[in-house]
Amino acid sequence: MDPMRRELFMKCAGHTLWMALLLCLSACATRGDGTRPPAAAQVSGITVRVQRAAAGSDSWSIAYELPHPMHAVRFTRPGHGYRQSHWRVLEPAGLTIERRGEEDVLLAPAGSPFRTLRMEVRSYADKPEKDYQVFIPYSDGAALLYTGILGLASDGAEPPPLHVLLTPRPGERVVVAGQSSEREVRWEGAPEGTYAYFGASTAVQQGVTAVVDPGMPRHLREHIERLLPRLFAFYTQRTGSPLTFSPALFISFSPSSRSPGDINMSGGTLPGLVQLDIRLGSDRLSADDPEVSKLLSELVAHEAAHLWNSELAFHEVPGGDWMHEGGAEAFDLHALAELGAVPAEHVRKRLSDSVSECLFQLEGAPLRESSRPGKYTNYYRCGLLIFAMAEASARQANPQADIFALWGRLLRDVGPRGRYDEARLYAAFASEGVPPRTLAVIRQLVDGPNADAAPRVLEELRLLGFEPQVRDEEAPEAFRYLVARGAVRAALRQDCAAELSPSVERGAVLARGGRCQVLGEQPRIARVAGHSLPAEALAAYDTLHARCAEQGRVAVELSGQGQALQIPCDGHLARRTPYVRVGRVPFLP
């Protein structure tokens, strides 16, 4: 060793020895009361073994092994009362699950710390508000288990890693995070959890690991099982961005008891996962009902798109949900049209509805302020409008450009698991040929002001070849219902103190949340300004606008009463925007 290196080594060695001595003295120090401070707890994982009970039972065995003995430990997610009614501690004796506000805590008897515990849990299929359903049954007795319900942590500490071992019944399999096995499967993932499938159905494994409920009508199940591999291959090829994880998709099914014509489709995403629940009335089970097939295809394609625009890349922009929701709407309509799952006319109709609903619902406010109650659908409708304008304008510069090229550019720019924002998205738009004029229209929709949004957007659509036409006479029921709710909200704004959530029910509009001076509590509105709701909603809104501006009062008739009541109204009500028929979708054949 040369002298310089030796001197440096000795200095470092001396420094290391001195620091070690200080650490030793600190560790050996005692408190004033003669006790030593506790050593810092080492954070290690919690092992959880989950096994479904034998066929014929609806219970589960859940066993924990903690990193060290503890007197109490809290569950990281609320149990909504079910841990007290459906969870039973088998070992150790005396351990209880106590509810403290929104938290559930495992408590040991005094002086008896525990490191292992075993519980029996009976299935429950209730969906808590704003939380994940823990058990989702399939029609053949299979079930999904939400692993997020298993997390534990000590008070004030971050949840330690969770190592979950999932064991199926004999003759069944576990499907989780792209794995499908008839043996024990190990899952380690994000604290928010995922869904694991326990059952006997065979998974589709072509680009996605999917389990579709065998109780779903055969024509729908076979349609979705054919669509899934094509859809995932399409998204991968057209964006040029393969997923960096193995995606899973679960679709459960059950008959709806609400009405024979009911269509109830819901779902969402977790890391690497799409979970959907389908409920259909008895009149909706026939293969002759194309509406159900279209809606189901759109739901699957929309949620699958989020694996690219919310997971392969993601954003955390307040008020920026139009990017991933509008982007998913554009993905699903364009992909399904090219794959032949929906006709081009359906895309034109959906775009017409979105343009019309977006312009009406904004009410002059910036799109980014749509997180408030009753406005969240703006992110879908206006988001689709924005991406349609971006795609059409990019194609004017480059006929090969499309929505997938726009997102492909963004995904390449930010990289896998990259974060994007509006500036990065606009830059990707510009790189793919979206001109400054169209970008200016998009930016103003997002940031406002939007008092004159309708003429500005309609002119841009005309320049881009969409051939927009004002066609109030073609307004569909959904748009009339939207305007009816808007008319009631506007008419009652001064008479009713609370923020209203109107809904159309049995030929009238119920003003939910209304505590009104003249009209009373939660009034049911049958007519506004002499026009019936919801049938004459557009005329009602237009007359309301004129009466409030001229007189500051309007006549409102309650359901079941023949007499109209005069109430004060706001004279600065915005004009109604029209129903807009898009005559052509320039980026489709």
Secondary structure as GFF3:
##gff-version 3
##sequence-region A 1 589
A	DSSP	alpha_helix	3	28	.	.	.	ID=ss1
A	DSSP	beta_strand	46	52	.	.	.	ID=ss2
A	DSSP	beta_strand	59	70	.	.	.	ID=ss3
A	DSSP	beta_strand	72	75	.	.	.	ID=ss4
A	DSSP	alpha_helix	82	85	.	.	.	ID=ss5
A	DSSP	beta_strand	87	91	.	.	.	ID=ss6
A	DSSP	beta_strand	96	100	.	.	.	ID=ss7
A	DSSP	beta_strand	103	107	.	.	.	ID=ss8
A	DSSP	beta_strand	114	122	.	.	.	ID=ss9
A	DSSP	beta_strand	135	137	.	.	.	ID=ss10
A	DSSP	beta_strand	143	146	.	.	.	ID=ss11
A	DSSP	three_ten_helix	147	150	.	.	.	ID=ss12
A	DSSP	beta_strand	152	153	.	.	.	ID=ss13
A	DSSP	beta_strand	162	167	.	.	.	ID=ss14
A	DSSP	beta_strand	173	176	.	.	.	ID=ss15
A	DSSP	beta_strand	179	181	.	.	.	ID=ss16
A	DSSP	beta_strand	185	187	.	.	.	ID=ss17
A	DSSP	beta_strand	195	199	.	.	.	ID=ss18
A	DSSP	beta_strand	204	205	.	.	.	ID=ss19
A	DSSP	beta_strand	209	212	.	.	.	ID=ss20
A	DSSP	alpha_helix	218	239	.	.	.	ID=ss21
A	DSSP	beta_strand	248	255	.	.	.	ID=ss22
A	DSSP	beta_strand	263	270	.	.	.	ID=ss23
A	DSSP	beta_strand	273	280	.	.	.	ID=ss24
A	DSSP	three_ten_helix	282	284	.	.	.	ID=ss25
A	DSSP	alpha_helix	290	306	.	.	.	ID=ss26
A	DSSP	pi_helix	307	312	.	.	.	ID=ss27
A	DSSP	beta_strand	313	314	.	.	.	ID=ss28
A	DSSP	alpha_helix	321	338	.	.	.	ID=ss29
A	DSSP	alpha_helix	344	362	.	.	.	ID=ss30
A	DSSP	three_ten_helix	367	369	.	.	.	ID=ss31
A	DSSP	alpha_helix	378	397	.	.	.	ID=ss32
A	DSSP	alpha_helix	403	414	.	.	.	ID=ss33
A	DSSP	beta_strand	418	419	.	.	.	ID=ss34
A	DSSP	alpha_helix	422	431	.	.	.	ID=ss35
A	DSSP	alpha_helix	436	447	.	.	.	ID=ss36
A	DSSP	alpha_helix	453	463	.	.	.	ID=ss37
A	DSSP	beta_strand	468	470	.	.	.	ID=ss38
A	DSSP	three_ten_helix	472	474	.	.	.	ID=ss39
A	DSSP	alpha_helix	477	491	.	.	.	ID=ss40
A	DSSP	beta_strand	501	505	.	.	.	ID=ss41
A	DSSP	beta_strand	508	512	.	.	.	ID=ss42
A	DSSP	beta_strand	515	516	.	.	.	ID=ss43
A	DSSP	beta_strand	520	521	.	.	.	ID=ss44
A	DSSP	beta_strand	524	528	.	.	.	ID=ss45
A	DSSP	beta_strand	531	532	.	.	.	ID=ss46
A	DSSP	alpha_helix	537	551	.	.	.	ID=ss47
A	DSSP	beta_strand	553	558	.	.	.	ID=ss48
A	DSSP	beta_strand	564	568	.	.	.	ID=ss49
A	DSSP	beta_strand	580	582	.	.	.	ID=ss50
###
